[in-house]
Amino acid sequence: MKKILIVVCLVFIITGFAAAQEFGQNATLYVSVNNVDMVSSTGDKVAKLSYGDKVTVIKVVGKNVEVKSVADPSKIGLVPSAKLTTKKIVVGSSSTTSAKEVALAGKGFNQDVENTYSTQGQVNFDDVDKIEAITADDNALMRFIEEGHLSPGR
């Protein structure tokens, strides 16, 4: 029993070490969400990254990764590691496919799946689209966080 426990622990340690290496210095990562803000260490917005944007790792800072944009190397900031992937993302022509559609397809969601959901129940995708279209400027969000005594998540 002890041998099995030791082997399992070693596997977890090796797996954790390998995962940490994915985000090593100078590694190339790709944005895996529609949009994400790159912020400075003080929380100021440096740039907005889009699905498929390529970045280079400078260093890992907790749950964030300090990265440099490949498209504009002058843009350096922090991005949550959960919003980055090591998998190469190639975004199709904007005339045929939107970044949102590509992101959803990468997660296994396509028009056939949407049609199946629509026929099986009372799903109203128009309301979902309306909610997704709601935006707030950064100042309003910070005011909301401060007035609600919430953690900014950084």
C-alpha positions in Angstrom: 0.0 0.0 0.0 2.9 2.4 0.8 4.5 1.7 -2.5 1.3 2.6 -4.4 1.0 5.8 -2.3 4.6 6.8 -3.1 4.1 6.1 -6.8 0.9 8.2 -6.9 2.7 11.1 -5.0 5.6 10.9 -7.5 3.2 11.0 -10.4 1.5 14.1 -9.0 4.9 15.8 -8.4 6.2 15.1 -11.9 2.9 16.2 -13.4 3.0 19.4 -11.5 6.6 20.1 -12.5 5.7 19.4 -16.1 2.7 21.8 -15.9 4.9 24.5 -14.4 7.3 24.1 -17.2 4.6 24.9 -19.8 4.5 28.5 -18.5 8.3 28.8 -18.2 10.2 32.0 -19.2 10.1 32.7 -23.0 7.3 30.1 -23.6 4.8 31.0 -26.3 1.2 31.1 -25.2 -2.1 32.0 -26.9 -5.2 33.8 -25.6 -7.9 31.2 -25.1 -10.9 33.5 -24.4 -12.7 36.1 -26.6 -11.1 39.1 -24.8 -8.8 39.7 -21.8 -7.2 42.8 -20.4 -3.5 42.9 -20.0 -2.8 44.9 -16.8 0.2 46.5 -15.2 1.3 45.4 -11.7 -0.7 48.4 -10.4 -3.9 47.2 -12.1 -3.9 49.8 -15.0 -5.0 48.4 -18.3 -2.1 48.1 -20.7 -3.8 46.4 -23.7 -6.8 44.3 -24.7 -5.9 40.9 -26.1 -8.2 38.9 -28.3 -8.8 35.2 -28.9 -5.7 33.6 -30.5 -3.3 36.5 -29.8 0.2 35.3 -29.3 2.2 36.3 -26.2 5.6 35.4 -24.7 6.0 34.6 -21.0 8.3 36.8 -19.0 7.5 35.2 -15.6 4.8 33.6 -13.6 3.3 35.8 -10.8 0.9 33.7 -8.7 -2.2 33.0 -10.7 -1.1 35.5 -13.3 1.5 35.4 -16.0 3.6 38.4 -16.9 3.6 38.4 -20.7 4.8 40.5 -23.7 2.6 40.8 -26.8 4.2 39.3 -29.9 2.3 41.7 -32.1 3.4 44.8 -30.1 6.4 43.9 -27.9 6.1 47.3 -26.1 2.9 45.9 -24.4 4.0 44.1 -21.3 1.6 43.1 -18.5 -0.2 40.5 -16.4 -2.8 38.1 -17.7 -4.6 35.4 -15.7 -3.0 32.0 -16.5 -6.5 30.4 -16.9 -7.0 32.6 -20.0 -3.9 31.4 -21.8 -3.1 28.1 -23.4 0.0 26.4 -24.9 -2.1 25.1 -27.8 -1.5 27.0 -31.0 -4.7 28.9 -32.0 -5.2 29.8 -35.6 -8.1 32.2 -36.1 -9.9 32.0 -39.4 -10.7 34.8 -41.7 -13.0 37.3 -40.1 -15.3 37.3 -43.2 -16.1 33.6 -42.6 -15.9 33.0 -38.8 -16.0 35.3 -35.8 -13.5 34.9 -32.9 -16.5 34.1 -30.7 -17.6 31.2 -33.0 -14.0 29.9 -33.1 -13.8 30.0 -29.3 -17.1 28.2 -28.9 -16.1 25.6 -31.5 -12.9 24.9 -29.7 -15.1 24.1 -26.7 -17.2 21.7 -28.7 -20.2 24.1 -29.2 -21.4 24.6 -32.8 -24.6 25.4 -34.7 -25.8 21.8 -34.5 -25.4 21.8 -30.7 -27.2 25.1 -30.4 -30.1 23.8 -32.6 -30.3 20.7 -30.4 -30.6 22.8 -27.3 -33.2 25.0 -28.9 -35.4 22.0 -29.9 -35.1 20.2 -26.5 -36.3 23.0 -24.3 -37.2 26.5 -23.6 -33.8 28.0 -24.4 -33.8 31.6 -25.6 -30.4 32.5 -27.1 -31.6 36.0 -27.9 -31.5 36.8 -24.2 -28.1 35.3 -23.8 -26.9 37.4 -26.7 -28.3 40.6 -25.0 -26.5 39.7 -21.8 -23.2 39.1 -23.5 -23.5 42.5 -25.2 -23.6 44.3 -21.9 -20.3 46.1 -21.1 -19.1 48.4 -18.4 -16.1 50.7 -18.5 -13.2 50.0 -16.2 -13.9 53.0 -13.9 -17.5 51.8 -13.3 -16.3 48.3 -12.5 -13.7 49.5 -10.0 -16.3 51.8 -8.4 -18.7 48.8 -8.1 -15.9 46.6 -6.6 -14.9 49.4 -4.1 -18.5 50.3 -3.0 -19.4 46.6 -2.7 -16.2 45.9 -0.6 -15.3 43.2 -3.1 -11.9 41.8 -3.9 -10.6 42.9 -7.3 -9.3 39.4 -7.9 -5.6 40.4 -8.4 
